[in-house]
């Protein structure tokens, strides 16, 4: 047992964050077994890099879709085309960020499985298994095959590989098995409602996972989605708020009525890289001085109505400090005193709707509408206090509406969508179909790490859109990294790579 634990330490520490590496490098006294609660804390922390960093799973989900891109701006943000290739669907089998994401996610699966070897109490075991099932879903979503060891099998043997149907069955059976042992909360723990949302998402996407070229939906799965949604809705614990950006604010753990599962970030001391959500998009001359990188598409901006609060606006503690608004930033930018900002050449800092993947000309710094989804924490330094949002109530609401629509209850689904829209300050839709449902999900969940999955489920991921031509079916899955293929002969490269 002890040699397996040290093997676990060596492998797991490869992808863990710095403070976790320091914890794992401490020698255990002779004969002492690890504390499962401490290992669970490490597992939570290990989720930060692959989910919160701007270059990992979030980039795989958002840059490949129709609402985010990373343009090259002259000498800035080229990175050998690593960002452009995501949006243009021209990545190859050696894409570094996709490879790192695959490996880091599997390290979490490894860590949570090995935690179970040390006799944790029922709740610790259940939380670990939910984290594992959540990550298995991410790997299934991106790569379509999941290296996985059944509990208690030897670490010295190659992991077996779950195919889509097996991975779906595993996730669903795990949720059913652990639900009663999970805590009711708080939101920064793997909790009962988080498990219900994971099961909803898995069943709603099941037909896509089994046949990505032509997704289908079984009524039995959709009925379960509705039933699970009703359990969450009828609990009375959550409500859709008119303070849309409060769900992502530095104090979102205190003010959000929507968040179901979040990653705890402790301001000033211990957090993931959620600050990258504003650094990656803000200009150098804004406060804070950003990296002047990512933008959204003009066509996405045009999908909003003018009074939609999701477009953003002034936000207390941010706009009065820096002049920066929340949401989609377009046109002339100002400081907190109303002074017009300039770019580095002294031209007006006015973000344009037009943007290209490879920029040329004199407007390199200002092309592209910028996005501030997480209000900026000015009080905590690099370790910001915004808890990172995995699941929130609006998603439960719209997943139920989508399931109802797919089962033929379009009128009931339309009522649900319009109820949500009313909380976002916009009027009723007059009708509902797949295109309008997908567009509404885009407006509601932009830059939250869900867009690629939604486009896949609605059969639109291969379409042409701004700065992207139509793409081939090989883009429905990401490539398996060469190092993973070499280390586990049970893996097979996905088609087209």
N, C-alpha and C positions, 0 to 999 in steps of 0.2 A: 504493500500500500504506500509506504513512504517514498519508494523510488518513483511511483507514479505521480505522487504529489510534486516532487522536484521536477519531473518531466513536464508536468502541467505548468509550473512556474516559468520554466525556460521558454515554453512555446507561447504561453499567454502574454508574457511581458513584452514580446516582440511588437505587439500592436497597441499596448496600453498607454494611457497618458502618464505624464511624468511623475505625478505624486503616487500613482498606482505602482509604477516601476519601483519607486523607492520602498514602498510598503512590501512588495513581493521579494525584494532582495534581502530583507532581513532574515537572518538564519533562525530557524525554529530550534528551541532547546531540544535536546535529545529526548525522544519518546513523546514529545508533545504533538498533538494533532491540531490541524488548523481549525479556526473558529468559522463555522458555516456562515454566521451573520457577517463577519468581516469579508468573507469571499463574496457574499451577495452584494455588499457595498462596492467591492471592486468590480463586480459584473455591471452594476449600474453605471459606474464611472467609465467603464470600457465602451459604453454605448455613445459616449460624447463625440469621439472623433468621427466615426463613420456616419453619424446622423446630424451632428451640429456643424461640422466644418463645411465651408462653401465648396470644397472640391470633391466631396465624397458622394454619398447616396443622394443628397439633395441635388447636386449637380446632375447626376444621372437621371433624376426624375424631372427636373425643371428645364435644364438647358436643352434636353432632347425634345421638349415640347414647344408649344406655340405662344409662350408668355415670358420667356427668358432667353437671353443670349449673352455671350461674352465676346464682344468685338475686339479685334486687334486695332489699337489706336497708335498708328505710326510705330515707334519702337516699343510701346507699352502693350502689355498683355498679349504678346505673340505666343510665348511658351511653346514654340514649335507646333502651333495649331491645335493644341490640346483642347482649347475651349471651342474654337470654331468647328472642329470635327464633331463635337457633340450636337450642336444645333443643326449642322448640315447633314447629319447622319452619315458621316464618312469616317467614323472611328475604325480602328483596326484592332487586331488581337493583342497588340502591344500597348494599348492605351493605358498609361500609367495609373491614372486616377481610378479607372474602372477596375484594374487589377488590384490596386490597394484596397478598394472598397470590398471586393469579394473576399480577400484574405482577412480583413479586419472583422467583417461580419462573422466569418467562420470561427475566428478566435473567440467570439462571444458564445457561439454555440458550444464550442469546446469547453469553455470555462464554466458555463452553467451546467453542462452535463457532469463535469467532474465535481462540482460542488455537491451534487447528490450522492457522491460516494462517501461523504463524511457525516452521515446520519443527521441531517438538519431536521429541525422541528417542522411540523406540517405547513405552517405559513411560509417559512423560509423556502422550503422545497417548492411550494406552489408559486411563489413569486419568481423563483429561478426558472421554473418550467414555463411560465408565461413569457418572461423575457426571451427564452429560447424559442418558443413558438412564434413570437413576434419577429425575431430575426430570421427564422426559417422562412416565414412569409416573404420577407424582403429578398432573400436569396432566390426563392422560387419566382418572385415577381421579376427580378432582373435577369436571372440566368437559366431558369427553367429546370435546374437540377441541383440537388442539395446534398453535399457530403454529410453523413450523419451516422453516429454510432449509437446503437441501442444501449440503454443504461446497463452498466455492468460488463460491457464487452471490453476486450483488451485494447489498450492504447497503442500497442505495438503492431496491431494489424491495420491495414488500410481501411478507412471508413467506407461503408457502403454508400451508395448514391440513391437518394430518393428521386423518383420520377414524379411528374406533376400530380398525378392522382394519389400517389403515396404521400406526398408532402401535404396535400389538402386534407387527406384523412388523418394524418398525424396532428395537424394543427387543430382540427375540429375535435378529435378525441382527447387531446391534451386539455383544451378548454373545458370540455365536459368533465374530465376527471378532477381538475383542480379547483373548479369554481367555488365549491363550498369552503375551501381552505384559504382562499384569498381574502385579504382585508377589504372592508368597504371603502377605505380611503387611507390617507389623503391622496390627492391627485398625483403627487410625486412618487407614489408607490405603485407597483403593478397590482391593480385592484380588480374587483369583480366586474365593474362596468367596462374597464379597459379590455378584459377578457371577452365580454359580450361584443364589444366593437370589433375586436380582432376576428371573432367568429363571423360577424356580419360581413366584414370586408372579404374574408376568405370565401364565403359562400356566394357573395355577389360577383366576385371575380372568378369563381370556379370554372365557368364555361370558357372564359378567356384563357385561363391557365391550361386547360385541356386541349384547346384548339384556338391558337392565337390568330390564325388566318381567318377564322369564321366563328367568333364567339357565339355561344348559345346559352340559354337560361332555362333551368327547370323550375316549374312552379313550386316543387317541394322545397328547393333551396330558397326561393324568393319568399315563400311563406315563413320560413325560419327567420329570414332577415327582418320581416315585418314584426314577428313575434318578439324577437330580441330587442328591436327598437322600442316596442311598446313597453317592455319591462323597464327600459331606461327612462322613457318619457314619463311613464306613470309613477315612477319613483318620486317625482317632484323635486329631485335634487338639482336639476339644471333648468336653465331658461336661456333663450336667445336674447342677447343684450343689444341695446342701441349703442353701447360703447364698444364698437367693433374692435378698435385697436387696443382697448384695455385687456383683451385676451392675450396680448403679446407684450404687455408693458413690463417695466422693471418690477412692479408690484402685482403682476398678474396672479400670483398665488393667493393674493388677498382679495382682489376685486373681480376676477372673472367668474361669471355664472355659467360659462360654457365649457371650460376645460375639464376633460375627463381623465386624461393621462398626460403628464408632463415630465420632463427631466429637470430635476432640481438644480438650479444654479444659485450659488451663494455669493452675493455681491461682495467684492473686495477680498475674497479669500479662496473660493473653490468653485470653478465653473468651467463649462465647455466653451466652444468658440462661437456662441450665438452672436457675439458682436460682429462677426464677419458678415451678418446679414445687412448691416448698414455700411461697414467699411468697404465692402466689395463694390458698392454702387456710388457712394458720395464722391464729389470732386475734391481735389487737393485743397482748394481754397474754402471749403466749407468747414464747419465745426461740429464734429471732429474732422480733421483732415483725412479724407478717405483715399481709396486706391484707384478711384475713377475707372471702374471696370464695367460691371454688368449693367444691363438695361433690359427694359421690356420692349415689346414690339408696338408700333403705332397701331396696327390692326387690333391688337388686344386692347389698347387704350380706347379705341373707338367702339368697343363692344359695351362700354358702360354708358348709362344715362347720366346726365350732368348732375343730378341731385343724389346720386348713389353715394352713401357715406363711405363705402369701401374705396372710393377714389381718394379719400383722405382729406386732410385739412389741418388747421392749427391743432396742436396738442400741448396741453399744459405740462411744464417741466421740460419741454423740448423746443417748441417754437419760440417761447419767450426767452430761452437761453441762447438759441443759435439762429433763429429764423427758419429752421427746417421744418417742413410740414410732414405729416404721415402720408402714406399711400403712394400715389404715382406723381412724381415730380416732373413737371413740364413747364417750359418757358423760363423767364427771368427768375433767378434765385436771389434771395435777400438775406441780410444778417438780422439779428434780433432787433436792431434799431430801424429797420426798414431801408437800409442802404443797399443799393444794387451791387451784387458781387461781380467780380471779373474772373476770367480764366488767367492762365499764366502769361499770356501775351497781352493782357490788358483789354481784351474784348469782353463784351457782356457774357456773363455766365448764364446762358439761356439754353436749357435742354430742348432739343428738337425731337419731333416725332420721327423724322427720318433717321435711319441707322442702317449700316451695312456691316457684314461680318468682317470684312477687310477694309479699313477706312483709308481714305486718301483725301488730300486737300487741306484747307485751313481750319476746318471745324472738328478736328480730331477729338478735342476735349469735351465737346458739348453735345455730340450726336447721341441720341437715345434717351428715352424717358427713364428716369431712375425710380427705384422702388424702396420705400421704407415700410416694411410690414411690422417689424418689431420697434416700438418707440425706443429712442436712445437713452441709455442709462449714463448720465453724466457724473454720477456720484461714486462709482465703484471701480474705476480704473479698468484694467484689462479683464478682470474677473467680474463680469456684469451680472446683474441680479435677475434678468428676464429668464423665467423658466421656459425651456424649449417645449413647444406643444407638439405632441404626437397625435392626440385625438381630442376633438371637441364636439359639443352637442350638435352644432349645425350640421356636422357630417352624418350623425345618426339620423337627423331629420331628413336630409336630402337622400340618404341611402334608402330610407323607408319610402320616400316619395318615388324614387326610381324603381324600387321593387314593385310598388303598386302600379306604376305606369306599365312596366313590362308584363304584369299579369292582366292588363286590360282596364284597370281602374284609373283611367286618365283624368277624370274629373276630380277624384279624391286626391290624386297626386298633384294636380294643378292647384288645388286649395292649399296644400302643404307648402308648395313652392312660393305661392303668393303670400302666405303668412310670414315666411322667412323674409321675403323681399320687403314687406311692410316694415320690418325691424331695421332694414337697411336703407329706408327712406325712399324707396321707389315704388311705383304703381304696379298694379296687377298685370301679369301676362294674360293675354286673351286665349291662348291655346298652349299646348305642351306636346312636344315630340322629342325624339332623341337629340336633335340638334339644339333645341332650346334648353334641354336639361344639361347637356354637356357645357353649353355656354354659361349657364347659371353656376355650375360647379366651378368653372374657370374663374368667374368673378368672385366667388365666395372663398376659394381656397388657393388663390394665386400665391406662388412662392412659399407654399407650405410643404412641398415635397410629395404631392399627390398627382401632378398633372399627367405624367407619362402613363401611369396606371389607368387613369380615367380615359385617356385617348385610346389606349389599347382596348379597354372594355367596350368602348363605343365604336371600335373598328375604324378609327380615324388617325391612328398614329403614323401611318405611311403616307398620308396626304401631303400635298405641297402646301406650304404657307410661306409667309414673309421670310426671305433669306434661306429658304429650304425647298429644293425640288421634291417631287414624289420619290419615295425610297423603296428599296426592295425588301422582300419578306425576311431576309437575313437580319434586318434591323429589329425584328420583333424580340430578339434575345441579344444579350450582351455576350461577348466572347469569354470563354474560360481562360484564365491566365496560363501562360506556358509553364510557370513554376508549379502551379497546382496540377496541371496535367502530368508533369514529370513526377510529382510526389505521390500521386494517387492514380493508379492505372484504371480504377473504376470510373473515373471521369472521362467523358468523350467531348471533344470540341463541338460547339454548336455549329449548325450549318452556315456556310458562307465565310467562315474564318479559317 
